[in-house]
Amino acid sequence: MTKIIKILLITIATSFIFTMCHGDLESNTVSNYTFYIQNNSKDTIAYTFSNLYPDTSLQKIDGTTIIYPYKKNKIDFQTYLLPNFQKYGILEIFIINFNTIQKYSWQEIASKYLITRRYDLTLDSIKKLDSLITYP
């Protein structure tokens, strides 16, 4: 066989395999739990979350999201982050005043636990709140 025919056959075979896999990937899409955090205060806040319960320490600032006064933020939490979330999982949400983040290093915030509020949420508690967590 010539080199061109071999490349063509490999390309067709690869395309066929990827087409078959694509269907498999679609049937296993990652599911999300959608809920909201409503900031009912006059302060700008930030939140971060952890799935390390019962460890309630602040691990890192990556992923911190800002919510302005009297605004709501949507969260699509991917289920793979919490094994068995539907039955046993607890999601911790840490609320931190945005001024605190501007004033202190993350190391200081974590070591002094300078959070404004912590929520420990299960899927049932999120449902009971109609998927809306309000602060304060």
N, C-alpha and C positions, 0 to 999 in steps of 0.2 A: 504494500500500500504506500501511496505517496504520503509525504509529510502533511500536505494540505488536507487530505481525506481523513487522516488520523486526528488532526486538530478539530476538524468538523465533527467527527463522531464523538470525540470527547466533549465538545461544546454541547452537542445535542443531548448526550447522556447526562451531563451535569445539569442542564436546564430541566430535564425530565425529573431528576432526583429532587432539585429545589422546588419544582412545582408540586411534587408529591408531599414533601415536607411542609410546604406552606399550609396545606390543609390541616396537617397535624398541629401546627403551631396555632392556628386560629381556634381550634377546639379547646386549647389549653390557655386561653388568655388569662392574664392576671386579673383577679377580681379586687375591687376597691370597696371600702366603706366610706361613704361621703358624709361629712358633717361640717358644721360651721362654728366659728368662734366669733362672738359678737362683743365688741369693745363698747361698753356702755359708760365708759369713764371719759373725763376730759383730757386724760393723758394718752400719749402715744405709748403703746406697749409692743413687746416682741414676745414671740413664743418659740419654743423648741420642744421636741418630744423625745421620749425614750421608750424602748420596749424591754428594758432591763429589770423591770419590777421583780423582786422587792428592793432592788438597789435603787435608791432615790437620789443618788448623787448626780450632779451635773457633769456630763461627760465631755461635751464639746459645744462650740458655738455654731458649727456648720449647720446650715439649714434653718437658722433663726429667721423668722418672718415677722415683719412689722405690720401692726394693725393701727391705723389712725383712729382718733377719737370718734366714737359713734359710727364706726364702720364695721363691716362683717367680712370675714375671710373664709373661703371654702377650703376644705381639706379633703383630699382623696387619699385615704390611707390604704396602702397596698397590703393585702392580707398576708403575703409571704413574709412580711416583716414581723408578724406575730404568729408563731405556730399555735394552732388551735384557738385563735382569737375568739371564734364563735362560742366556744365552751369555757375556756379558762384564761384567755389573754387579758392583760391589763396594759393599757396605754397610758403613760404618764405625760401630761402636758405641763410645761413649766412656763408661767407668765412672768416676764421681767419688764420692769419699767424701762423704756427706751433711754431715758436719761442715765440710768444706772449703767447701761451698756456703753454709753458715750464717756462716762466718767471713770469707770474702772476697767481693768484688764479682765479677760475671761478667767484667768487663773484666780484673781481676787473674788470675782463673782461666785465661782465654784467653791472656793475654800471657805468663804464666809456665808455661802448659801443665800445670796442676795436676790432671792426670788420674791415676787409679790404674791404669787399663789401657785399651788400645784393641784392638778386634777388627776386622780387615778380613775380611769374609765374602762369599763367593760363594754362589750357590744350591747348588752342589756341596758346599761345605764345611759348609753348614747341614744338608744331607741326611746327610753323613757323620757328623755329630754327633747324628744322630737328632732334629734340630730342637731340641736343648737346649744352650744356651751356659751354661757354668758359670763362676762367679766365686768364688774365685780359681782 
